[in-house]
Each structure stands twice: as C-alpha cells, then as structure tokens.
C-alpha cells in the first residue's frame, strides 16, 4: 500500500534560483524583468515566474 500512496501524490514542481531562471531560453527576452522582480535568496518555479511577470505587465501605469 505504501507504493500506491506515493503514486497518488502529485510530483513537486522544480524550483530554481533567480540566476538560473534568468539564464534560460524561456526568459531570454525578459531577463531584465526576471532580475528586477525576483528576489535573490528565493527559488521559483517557471509557473511562479510567469505569474509574477504577468501581474507586473498587467498593472496600471500611473
């Protein structure tokens, strides 16, 4: 039964430090945003990074 219980768990998303995310092809065109918006001492998933950038881009300009 222990094996079945582990199969039911969703795999955890991989998290990376800001420096690694900034070097990926996925964020090549937004490296400045990644460096400005993400904290140095935290790790992020790609989904979290996408959401942070999305929120920033959708905010109202004053």
CHARMM internal coordinates of N, CA and C (Angstrom, degrees):
IC EDIT
DIST 1 N 1 CA 1.4487
DIST 1 CA 1 C 1.5260
ANGL 1 N 1 CA 1 C 112.36
DIST 1 C 2 N 1.2828
ANGL 1 CA 1 C 2 N 117.43
DIHE 1 N 1 CA 1 C 2 N -31.05
DIST 2 N 2 CA 1.4608
ANGL 1 C 2 N 2 CA 119.94
DIHE 1 CA 1 C 2 N 2 CA -178.93
DIST 2 CA 2 C 1.5257
ANGL 2 N 2 CA 2 C 111.08
DIHE 1 C 2 N 2 CA 2 C -60.97
DIST 2 C 3 N 1.3268
ANGL 2 CA 2 C 3 N 116.78
DIHE 2 N 2 CA 2 C 3 N -34.97
DIST 3 N 3 CA 1.4602
ANGL 2 C 3 N 3 CA 119.67
DIHE 2 CA 2 C 3 N 3 CA 179.41
DIST 3 CA 3 C 1.5242
ANGL 3 N 3 CA 3 C 110.87
DIHE 2 C 3 N 3 CA 3 C -67.33
DIST 3 C 4 N 1.3326
ANGL 3 CA 3 C 4 N 117.87
DIHE 3 N 3 CA 3 C 4 N -39.25
DIST 4 N 4 CA 1.4569
ANGL 3 C 4 N 4 CA 120.94
DIHE 3 CA 3 C 4 N 4 CA 179.81
DIST 4 CA 4 C 1.5168
ANGL 4 N 4 CA 4 C 111.87
DIHE 3 C 4 N 4 CA 4 C -66.77
DIST 4 C 5 N 1.3073
ANGL 4 CA 4 C 5 N 116.31
DIHE 4 N 4 CA 4 C 5 N -35.48
DIST 5 N 5 CA 1.4571
ANGL 4 C 5 N 5 CA 119.94
DIHE 4 CA 4 C 5 N 5 CA 179.91
DIST 5 CA 5 C 1.5218
ANGL 5 N 5 CA 5 C 110.63
DIHE 4 C 5 N 5 CA 5 C -63.93
DIST 5 C 6 N 1.3176
ANGL 5 CA 5 C 6 N 117.20
DIHE 5 N 5 CA 5 C 6 N -38.73
DIST 6 N 6 CA 1.4565
ANGL 5 C 6 N 6 CA 120.50
DIHE 5 CA 5 C 6 N 6 CA -179.59
DIST 6 CA 6 C 1.5242
ANGL 6 N 6 CA 6 C 111.23
DIHE 5 C 6 N 6 CA 6 C -70.42
DIST 6 C 7 N 1.3004
ANGL 6 CA 6 C 7 N 118.19
DIHE 6 N 6 CA 6 C 7 N -32.17
DIST 7 N 7 CA 1.4588
ANGL 6 C 7 N 7 CA 120.73
DIHE 6 CA 6 C 7 N 7 CA 178.77
DIST 7 CA 7 C 1.5221
ANGL 7 N 7 CA 7 C 111.59
DIHE 6 C 7 N 7 CA 7 C -68.26
DIST 7 C 8 N 1.3121
ANGL 7 CA 7 C 8 N 117.78
DIHE 7 N 7 CA 7 C 8 N -28.22
DIST 8 N 8 CA 1.4533
ANGL 7 C 8 N 8 CA 121.98
DIHE 7 CA 7 C 8 N 8 CA -179.62
DIST 8 CA 8 C 1.5223
ANGL 8 N 8 CA 8 C 112.36
DIHE 7 C 8 N 8 CA 8 C -74.28
DIST 8 C 9 N 1.3142
ANGL 8 CA 8 C 9 N 117.22
DIHE 8 N 8 CA 8 C 9 N -20.68
DIST 9 N 9 CA 1.4538
ANGL 8 C 9 N 9 CA 120.30
DIHE 8 CA 8 C 9 N 9 CA -178.88
DIST 9 CA 9 C 1.5254
ANGL 9 N 9 CA 9 C 109.80
DIHE 8 C 9 N 9 CA 9 C -75.92
DIST 9 C 10 N 1.3243
ANGL 9 CA 9 C 10 N 116.23
DIHE 9 N 9 CA 9 C 10 N 138.31
DIST 10 N 10 CA 1.4608
ANGL 9 C 10 N 10 CA 120.65
DIHE 9 CA 9 C 10 N 10 CA 176.99
DIST 10 CA 10 C 1.5249
ANGL 10 N 10 CA 10 C 109.01
DIHE 9 C 10 N 10 CA 10 C -75.08
DIST 10 C 11 N 1.3206
ANGL 10 CA 10 C 11 N 117.11
DIHE 10 N 10 CA 10 C 11 N 140.55
DIST 11 N 11 CA 1.4686
ANGL 10 C 11 N 11 CA 118.61
DIHE 10 CA 10 C 11 N 11 CA 178.41
DIST 11 CA 11 C 1.5200
ANGL 11 N 11 CA 11 C 110.24
DIHE 10 C 11 N 11 CA 11 C -66.36
DIST 11 C 12 N 1.3114
ANGL 11 CA 11 C 12 N 115.32
DIHE 11 N 11 CA 11 C 12 N 143.54
DIST 12 N 12 CA 1.4561
ANGL 11 C 12 N 12 CA 119.75
DIHE 11 CA 11 C 12 N 12 CA -179.46
DIST 12 CA 12 C 1.5178
ANGL 12 N 12 CA 12 C 109.52
DIHE 11 C 12 N 12 CA 12 C -77.66
DIST 12 C 13 N 1.3203
ANGL 12 CA 12 C 13 N 115.95
DIHE 12 N 12 CA 12 C 13 N 140.50
DIST 13 N 13 CA 1.4607
ANGL 12 C 13 N 13 CA 121.02
DIHE 12 CA 12 C 13 N 13 CA 178.12
DIST 13 CA 13 C 1.5295
ANGL 13 N 13 CA 13 C 108.69
DIHE 12 C 13 N 13 CA 13 C -71.10
DIST 13 C 14 N 1.2941
ANGL 13 CA 13 C 14 N 115.53
DIHE 13 N 13 CA 13 C 14 N 142.86
DIST 14 N 14 CA 1.4579
ANGL 13 C 14 N 14 CA 120.05
DIHE 13 CA 13 C 14 N 14 CA 179.13
DIST 14 CA 14 C 1.5190
ANGL 14 N 14 CA 14 C 110.40
DIHE 13 C 14 N 14 CA 14 C -73.41
DIST 14 C 15 N 1.3200
ANGL 14 CA 14 C 15 N 115.62
DIHE 14 N 14 CA 14 C 15 N 140.01
DIST 15 N 15 CA 1.4581
ANGL 14 C 15 N 15 CA 121.21
DIHE 14 CA 14 C 15 N 15 CA 178.41
DIST 15 CA 15 C 1.5195
ANGL 15 N 15 CA 15 C 108.76
DIHE 14 C 15 N 15 CA 15 C -115.44
DIST 15 C 16 N 1.3259
ANGL 15 CA 15 C 16 N 114.68
DIHE 15 N 15 CA 15 C 16 N 145.47
DIST 16 N 16 CA 1.4484
ANGL 15 C 16 N 16 CA 121.18
DIHE 15 CA 15 C 16 N 16 CA -177.46
DIST 16 CA 16 C 1.5238
ANGL 16 N 16 CA 16 C 110.38
DIHE 15 C 16 N 16 CA 16 C -133.43
DIST 16 C 17 N 1.3295
ANGL 16 CA 16 C 17 N 117.65
DIHE 16 N 16 CA 16 C 17 N 151.99
DIST 17 N 17 CA 1.4700
ANGL 16 C 17 N 17 CA 120.27
DIHE 16 CA 16 C 17 N 17 CA 174.27
DIST 17 CA 17 C 1.5263
ANGL 17 N 17 CA 17 C 110.26
DIHE 16 C 17 N 17 CA 17 C -71.72
DIST 17 C 18 N 1.3051
ANGL 17 CA 17 C 18 N 115.69
DIHE 17 N 17 CA 17 C 18 N 161.93
DIST 18 N 18 CA 1.4609
ANGL 17 C 18 N 18 CA 122.65
DIHE 17 CA 17 C 18 N 18 CA -178.37
DIST 18 CA 18 C 1.5279
ANGL 18 N 18 CA 18 C 111.88
DIHE 17 C 18 N 18 CA 18 C -53.58
DIST 18 C 19 N 1.3121
ANGL 18 CA 18 C 19 N 117.78
DIHE 18 N 18 CA 18 C 19 N -42.32
DIST 19 N 19 CA 1.4594
ANGL 18 C 19 N 19 CA 121.38
DIHE 18 CA 18 C 19 N 19 CA -176.78
DIST 19 CA 19 C 1.5245
ANGL 19 N 19 CA 19 C 111.70
DIHE 18 C 19 N 19 CA 19 C -61.27
DIST 19 C 20 N 1.3119
ANGL 19 CA 19 C 20 N 116.86
DIHE 19 N 19 CA 19 C 20 N -39.14
DIST 20 N 20 CA 1.4619
ANGL 19 C 20 N 20 CA 121.29
DIHE 19 CA 19 C 20 N 20 CA 179.88
DIST 20 CA 20 C 1.5206
ANGL 20 N 20 CA 20 C 110.70
DIHE 19 C 20 N 20 CA 20 C -70.20
DIST 20 C 21 N 1.3135
ANGL 20 CA 20 C 21 N 116.98
DIHE 20 N 20 CA 20 C 21 N -42.93
DIST 21 N 21 CA 1.4657
ANGL 20 C 21 N 21 CA 121.45
DIHE 20 CA 20 C 21 N 21 CA 179.49
DIST 21 CA 21 C 1.5262
ANGL 21 N 21 CA 21 C 109.90
DIHE 20 C 21 N 21 CA 21 C -62.50
DIST 21 C 22 N 1.3200
ANGL 21 CA 21 C 22 N 117.40
DIHE 21 N 21 CA 21 C 22 N -42.03
DIST 22 N 22 CA 1.4651
ANGL 21 C 22 N 22 CA 121.13
DIHE 21 CA 21 C 22 N 22 CA -178.40
DIST 22 CA 22 C 1.5286
ANGL 22 N 22 CA 22 C 112.06
DIHE 21 C 22 N 22 CA 22 C -63.91
DIST 22 C 23 N 1.3180
ANGL 22 CA 22 C 23 N 118.26
DIHE 22 N 22 CA 22 C 23 N -23.96
DIST 23 N 23 CA 1.4657
ANGL 22 C 23 N 23 CA 121.83
DIHE 22 CA 22 C 23 N 23 CA -177.75
DIST 23 CA 23 C 1.5294
ANGL 23 N 23 CA 23 C 113.55
DIHE 22 C 23 N 23 CA 23 C -89.88
DIST 23 C 24 N 1.3276
ANGL 23 CA 23 C 24 N 118.41
DIHE 23 N 23 CA 23 C 24 N -4.18
DIST 24 N 24 CA 1.4579
ANGL 23 C 24 N 24 CA 120.62
DIHE 23 CA 23 C 24 N 24 CA -177.04
DIST 24 CA 24 C 1.5266
ANGL 24 N 24 CA 24 C 111.56
DIHE 23 C 24 N 24 CA 24 C -79.32
DIST 24 C 25 N 1.3230
ANGL 24 CA 24 C 25 N 115.50
DIHE 24 N 24 CA 24 C 25 N 154.50
DIST 25 N 25 CA 1.4727
ANGL 24 C 25 N 25 CA 120.82
DIHE 24 CA 24 C 25 N 25 CA 176.67
DIST 25 CA 25 C 1.5258
ANGL 25 N 25 CA 25 C 110.97
DIHE 24 C 25 N 25 CA 25 C -63.63
DIST 25 C 26 N 1.3152
ANGL 25 CA 25 C 26 N 115.76
DIHE 25 N 25 CA 25 C 26 N -31.86
DIST 26 N 26 CA 1.4677
ANGL 25 C 26 N 26 CA 121.08
DIHE 25 CA 25 C 26 N 26 CA -177.47
DIST 26 CA 26 C 1.5281
ANGL 26 N 26 CA 26 C 112.04
DIHE 25 C 26 N 26 CA 26 C -58.85
DIST 26 C 27 N 1.3160
ANGL 26 CA 26 C 27 N 117.15
DIHE 26 N 26 CA 26 C 27 N -35.27
DIST 27 N 27 CA 1.4689
ANGL 26 C 27 N 27 CA 121.48
DIHE 26 CA 26 C 27 N 27 CA -176.94
DIST 27 CA 27 C 1.5256
ANGL 27 N 27 CA 27 C 112.61
DIHE 26 C 27 N 27 CA 27 C -112.34
DIST 27 C 28 N 1.3250
ANGL 27 CA 27 C 28 N 116.64
DIHE 27 N 27 CA 27 C 28 N 19.62
DIST 28 N 28 CA 1.4610
ANGL 27 C 28 N 28 CA 121.53
DIHE 27 CA 27 C 28 N 28 CA -178.73
DIST 28 CA 28 C 1.5298
ANGL 28 N 28 CA 28 C 111.91
DIHE 27 C 28 N 28 CA 28 C -55.74
DIST 28 C 29 N 1.3311
ANGL 28 CA 28 C 29 N 117.79
DIHE 28 N 28 CA 28 C 29 N -40.45
DIST 29 N 29 CA 1.4656
ANGL 28 C 29 N 29 CA 121.56
DIHE 28 CA 28 C 29 N 29 CA -178.59
DIST 29 CA 29 C 1.5238
ANGL 29 N 29 CA 29 C 113.21
DIHE 28 C 29 N 29 CA 29 C -83.02
DIST 29 C 30 N 1.3196
ANGL 29 CA 29 C 30 N 116.82
DIHE 29 N 29 CA 29 C 30 N -7.01
DIST 30 N 30 CA 1.4717
ANGL 29 C 30 N 30 CA 120.41
DIHE 29 CA 29 C 30 N 30 CA -177.97
DIST 30 CA 30 C 1.5207
ANGL 30 N 30 CA 30 C 111.89
DIHE 29 C 30 N 30 CA 30 C -127.47
DIST 30 C 31 N 1.3058
ANGL 30 CA 30 C 31 N 116.38
DIHE 30 N 30 CA 30 C 31 N 27.05
DIST 31 N 31 CA 1.4624
ANGL 30 C 31 N 31 CA 120.66
DIHE 30 CA 30 C 31 N 31 CA -177.29
DIST 31 CA 31 C 1.5281
ANGL 31 N 31 CA 31 C 111.41
DIHE 30 C 31 N 31 CA 31 C -60.30
DIST 31 C 32 N 1.3288
ANGL 31 CA 31 C 32 N 117.78
DIHE 31 N 31 CA 31 C 32 N -34.90
DIST 32 N 32 CA 1.4658
ANGL 31 C 32 N 32 CA 120.23
DIHE 31 CA 31 C 32 N 32 CA 178.26
DIST 32 CA 32 C 1.5290
ANGL 32 N 32 CA 32 C 111.04
DIHE 31 C 32 N 32 CA 32 C -65.45
DIST 32 C 33 N 1.3244
ANGL 32 CA 32 C 33 N 116.69
DIHE 32 N 32 CA 32 C 33 N -40.44
DIST 33 N 33 CA 1.4640
ANGL 32 C 33 N 33 CA 120.20
DIHE 32 CA 32 C 33 N 33 CA 177.51
DIST 33 CA 33 C 1.5235
ANGL 33 N 33 CA 33 C 111.05
DIHE 32 C 33 N 33 CA 33 C -65.16
DIST 33 C 34 N 1.3168
ANGL 33 CA 33 C 34 N 116.22
DIHE 33 N 33 CA 33 C 34 N -43.80
DIST 34 N 34 CA 1.4619
ANGL 33 C 34 N 34 CA 120.47
DIHE 33 CA 33 C 34 N 34 CA 179.29
DIST 34 CA 34 C 1.5217
ANGL 34 N 34 CA 34 C 109.79
DIHE 33 C 34 N 34 CA 34 C -58.50
DIST 34 C 35 N 1.3222
ANGL 34 CA 34 C 35 N 116.81
DIHE 34 N 34 CA 34 C 35 N -47.33
DIST 35 N 35 CA 1.4647
ANGL 34 C 35 N 35 CA 120.62
DIHE 34 CA 34 C 35 N 35 CA -179.28
DIST 35 CA 35 C 1.5247
ANGL 35 N 35 CA 35 C 112.43
DIHE 34 C 35 N 35 CA 35 C -65.62
DIST 35 C 36 N 1.3244
ANGL 35 CA 35 C 36 N 117.72
DIHE 35 N 35 CA 35 C 36 N -33.07
DIST 36 N 36 CA 1.4612
ANGL 35 C 36 N 36 CA 120.89
DIHE 35 CA 35 C 36 N 36 CA -178.61
DIST 36 CA 36 C 1.5328
ANGL 36 N 36 CA 36 C 112.69
DIHE 35 C 36 N 36 CA 36 C -81.02
DIST 36 C 37 N 1.3188
ANGL 36 CA 36 C 37 N 117.43
DIHE 36 N 36 CA 36 C 37 N -36.24
DIST 37 N 37 CA 1.4661
ANGL 36 C 37 N 37 CA 120.78
DIHE 36 CA 36 C 37 N 37 CA -171.59
DIST 37 CA 37 C 1.5232
ANGL 37 N 37 CA 37 C 114.71
DIHE 36 C 37 N 37 CA 37 C -91.87
DIST 37 C 38 N 1.3219
ANGL 37 CA 37 C 38 N 117.73
DIHE 37 N 37 CA 37 C 38 N -30.77
DIST 38 N 38 CA 1.4568
ANGL 37 C 38 N 38 CA 119.92
DIHE 37 CA 37 C 38 N 38 CA -176.76
DIST 38 CA 38 C 1.5244
ANGL 38 N 38 CA 38 C 110.98
DIHE 37 C 38 N 38 CA 38 C -89.69
DIST 38 C 39 N 1.3200
ANGL 38 CA 38 C 39 N 115.02
DIHE 38 N 38 CA 38 C 39 N 147.31
DIST 39 N 39 CA 1.4631
ANGL 38 C 39 N 39 CA 120.71
DIHE 38 CA 38 C 39 N 39 CA 179.64
DIST 39 CA 39 C 1.5229
ANGL 39 N 39 CA 39 C 110.40
DIHE 38 C 39 N 39 CA 39 C -83.96
DIST 39 C 40 N 1.3322
ANGL 39 CA 39 C 40 N 116.17
DIHE 39 N 39 CA 39 C 40 N 146.99
DIST 40 N 40 CA 1.4618
ANGL 39 C 40 N 40 CA 121.63
DIHE 39 CA 39 C 40 N 40 CA -177.34
DIST 40 CA 40 C 1.5217
ANGL 40 N 40 CA 40 C 113.35
DIHE 39 C 40 N 40 CA 40 C -65.00
DIST 40 C 41 N 1.3081
ANGL 40 CA 40 C 41 N 117.90
DIHE 40 N 40 CA 40 C 41 N -37.99
DIST 41 N 41 CA 1.4623
ANGL 40 C 41 N 41 CA 121.16
DIHE 40 CA 40 C 41 N 41 CA -171.61
DIST 41 CA 41 C 1.5318
ANGL 41 N 41 CA 41 C 114.21
DIHE 40 C 41 N 41 CA 41 C -97.33
DIST 41 C 42 N 1.3225
ANGL 41 CA 41 C 42 N 117.88
DIHE 41 N 41 CA 41 C 42 N 13.23
DIST 42 N 42 CA 1.4649
ANGL 41 C 42 N 42 CA 121.36
DIHE 41 CA 41 C 42 N 42 CA 178.34
DIST 42 CA 42 C 1.5153
ANGL 42 N 42 CA 42 C 110.15
DIHE 41 C 42 N 42 CA 42 C -115.90
DIST 42 C 43 N 1.3294
ANGL 42 CA 42 C 43 N 115.16
DIHE 42 N 42 CA 42 C 43 N 160.36
DIST 43 N 43 CA 1.4523
ANGL 42 C 43 N 43 CA 121.32
DIHE 42 CA 42 C 43 N 43 CA 174.72
DIST 43 CA 43 C 1.5260
ANGL 43 N 43 CA 43 C 108.33
DIHE 42 C 43 N 43 CA 43 C -115.08
DIST 43 C 44 N 1.3331
ANGL 43 CA 43 C 44 N 116.34
DIHE 43 N 43 CA 43 C 44 N 147.37
DIST 44 N 44 CA 1.4556
ANGL 43 C 44 N 44 CA 122.52
DIHE 43 CA 43 C 44 N 44 CA -173.98
DIST 44 CA 44 C 1.5256
ANGL 44 N 44 CA 44 C 110.48
DIHE 43 C 44 N 44 CA 44 C -133.64
DIST 44 C 45 N 1.3246
ANGL 44 CA 44 C 45 N 115.13
DIHE 44 N 44 CA 44 C 45 N 149.85
DIST 45 N 45 CA 1.4568
ANGL 44 C 45 N 45 CA 119.99
DIHE 44 CA 44 C 45 N 45 CA 169.21
DIST 45 CA 45 C 1.5245
ANGL 45 N 45 CA 45 C 107.12
DIHE 44 C 45 N 45 CA 45 C -85.29
DIST 45 C 46 N 1.3247
ANGL 45 CA 45 C 46 N 116.65
DIHE 45 N 45 CA 45 C 46 N 166.51
DIST 46 N 46 CA 1.4583
ANGL 45 C 46 N 46 CA 118.99
DIHE 45 CA 45 C 46 N 46 CA 176.58
DIST 46 CA 46 C 1.5285
ANGL 46 N 46 CA 46 C 110.30
DIHE 45 C 46 N 46 CA 46 C -65.04
DIST 46 C 47 N 1.3238
ANGL 46 CA 46 C 47 N 116.74
DIHE 46 N 46 CA 46 C 47 N -34.12
DIST 47 N 47 CA 1.4642
ANGL 46 C 47 N 47 CA 120.24
DIHE 46 CA 46 C 47 N 47 CA 179.16
DIST 47 CA 47 C 1.5313
ANGL 47 N 47 CA 47 C 110.85
DIHE 46 C 47 N 47 CA 47 C -65.37
DIST 47 C 48 N 1.3200
ANGL 47 CA 47 C 48 N 116.92
DIHE 47 N 47 CA 47 C 48 N -42.19
DIST 48 N 48 CA 1.4675
ANGL 47 C 48 N 48 CA 120.77
DIHE 47 CA 47 C 48 N 48 CA 177.84
DIST 48 CA 48 C 1.5255
ANGL 48 N 48 CA 48 C 110.45
DIHE 47 C 48 N 48 CA 48 C -63.76
DIST 48 C 49 N 1.3188
ANGL 48 CA 48 C 49 N 116.37
DIHE 48 N 48 CA 48 C 49 N -41.85
DIST 49 N 49 CA 1.4609
ANGL 48 C 49 N 49 CA 120.85
DIHE 48 CA 48 C 49 N 49 CA 179.32
DIST 49 CA 49 C 1.5191
ANGL 49 N 49 CA 49 C 110.35
DIHE 48 C 49 N 49 CA 49 C -63.21
DIST 49 C 50 N 1.3218
ANGL 49 CA 49 C 50 N 117.26
DIHE 49 N 49 CA 49 C 50 N -44.82
DIST 50 N 50 CA 1.4646
ANGL 49 C 50 N 50 CA 121.23
DIHE 49 CA 49 C 50 N 50 CA 178.11
DIST 50 CA 50 C 1.5211
ANGL 50 N 50 CA 50 C 110.97
DIHE 49 C 50 N 50 CA 50 C -59.08
DIST 50 C 51 N 1.3135
ANGL 50 CA 50 C 51 N 117.34
DIHE 50 N 50 CA 50 C 51 N -42.19
DIST 51 N 51 CA 1.4651
ANGL 50 C 51 N 51 CA 121.62
DIHE 50 CA 50 C 51 N 51 CA -178.92
DIST 51 CA 51 C 1.5298
ANGL 51 N 51 CA 51 C 111.27
DIHE 50 C 51 N 51 CA 51 C -67.11
DIST 51 C 52 N 1.3103
ANGL 51 CA 51 C 52 N 117.87
DIHE 51 N 51 CA 51 C 52 N -41.14
DIST 52 N 52 CA 1.4671
ANGL 51 C 52 N 52 CA 121.62
DIHE 51 CA 51 C 52 N 52 CA 178.41
DIST 52 CA 52 C 1.5243
ANGL 52 N 52 CA 52 C 110.18
DIHE 51 C 52 N 52 CA 52 C -62.30
DIST 52 C 53 N 1.3236
ANGL 52 CA 52 C 53 N 116.84
DIHE 52 N 52 CA 52 C 53 N -43.85
DIST 53 N 53 CA 1.4675
ANGL 52 C 53 N 53 CA 120.74
DIHE 52 CA 52 C 53 N 53 CA 178.80
DIST 53 CA 53 C 1.5231
ANGL 53 N 53 CA 53 C 110.24
DIHE 52 C 53 N 53 CA 53 C -66.32
DIST 53 C 54 N 1.3225
ANGL 53 CA 53 C 54 N 117.38
DIHE 53 N 53 CA 53 C 54 N -41.80
DIST 54 N 54 CA 1.4709
ANGL 53 C 54 N 54 CA 121.72
DIHE 53 CA 53 C 54 N 54 CA 179.95
DIST 54 CA 54 C 1.5258
ANGL 54 N 54 CA 54 C 110.71
DIHE 53 C 54 N 54 CA 54 C -60.29
DIST 54 C 55 N 1.3142
ANGL 54 CA 54 C 55 N 116.89
DIHE 54 N 54 CA 54 C 55 N -47.53
DIST 55 N 55 CA 1.4787
ANGL 54 C 55 N 55 CA 120.99
DIHE 54 CA 54 C 55 N 55 CA 179.42
DIST 55 CA 55 C 1.5252
ANGL 55 N 55 CA 55 C 110.27
DIHE 54 C 55 N 55 CA 55 C -60.20
DIST 55 C 56 N 1.3184
ANGL 55 CA 55 C 56 N 116.68
DIHE 55 N 55 CA 55 C 56 N -43.63
DIST 56 N 56 CA 1.4631
ANGL 55 C 56 N 56 CA 120.70
DIHE 55 CA 55 C 56 N 56 CA 179.51
DIST 56 CA 56 C 1.5383
ANGL 56 N 56 CA 56 C 110.88
DIHE 55 C 56 N 56 CA 56 C -61.99
DIST 56 C 57 N 1.3137
ANGL 56 CA 56 C 57 N 116.60
DIHE 56 N 56 CA 56 C 57 N -44.93
DIST 57 N 57 CA 1.4668
ANGL 56 C 57 N 57 CA 120.73
DIHE 56 CA 56 C 57 N 57 CA -176.61
DIST 57 CA 57 C 1.5231
ANGL 57 N 57 CA 57 C 112.61
DIHE 56 C 57 N 57 CA 57 C -70.41
DIST 57 C 58 N 1.3190
ANGL 57 CA 57 C 58 N 118.35
DIHE 57 N 57 CA 57 C 58 N -26.50
DIST 58 N 58 CA 1.4571
ANGL 57 C 58 N 58 CA 121.42
DIHE 57 CA 57 C 58 N 58 CA -177.78
DIST 58 CA 58 C 1.5222
ANGL 58 N 58 CA 58 C 113.85
DIHE 57 C 58 N 58 CA 58 C -90.19
DIST 58 C 59 N 1.3183
ANGL 58 CA 58 C 59 N 117.50
DIHE 58 N 58 CA 58 C 59 N -8.53
DIST 59 N 59 CA 1.4596
ANGL 58 C 59 N 59 CA 118.08
DIHE 58 CA 58 C 59 N 59 CA -177.85
DIST 59 CA 59 C 1.5327
ANGL 59 N 59 CA 59 C 110.91
DIHE 58 C 59 N 59 CA 59 C -69.81
DIST 59 C 60 N 1.2989
ANGL 59 CA 59 C 60 N 114.49
DIHE 59 N 59 CA 59 C 60 N 155.50
DIST 60 N 60 CA 1.4619
ANGL 59 C 60 N 60 CA 121.39
DIHE 59 CA 59 C 60 N 60 CA -176.67
DIST 60 CA 60 C 1.5237
ANGL 60 N 60 CA 60 C 110.04
DIHE 59 C 60 N 60 CA 60 C -76.82
DIST 60 C 61 N 1.3191
ANGL 60 CA 60 C 61 N 114.76
DIHE 60 N 60 CA 60 C 61 N 136.97
DIST 61 N 61 CA 1.4600
ANGL 60 C 61 N 61 CA 121.30
DIHE 60 CA 60 C 61 N 61 CA 178.13
DIST 61 CA 61 C 1.5167
ANGL 61 N 61 CA 61 C 108.37
DIHE 60 C 61 N 61 CA 61 C -85.34
DIST 61 C 62 N 1.3319
ANGL 61 CA 61 C 62 N 116.05
DIHE 61 N 61 CA 61 C 62 N 132.54
DIST 62 N 62 CA 1.4684
ANGL 61 C 62 N 62 CA 119.57
DIHE 61 CA 61 C 62 N 62 CA -179.31
DIST 62 CA 62 C 1.5065
ANGL 62 N 62 CA 62 C 111.03
DIHE 61 C 62 N 62 CA 62 C -103.61
END
COOR INIT
IC SEED 1 N 1 CA 1 C
IC BUILD
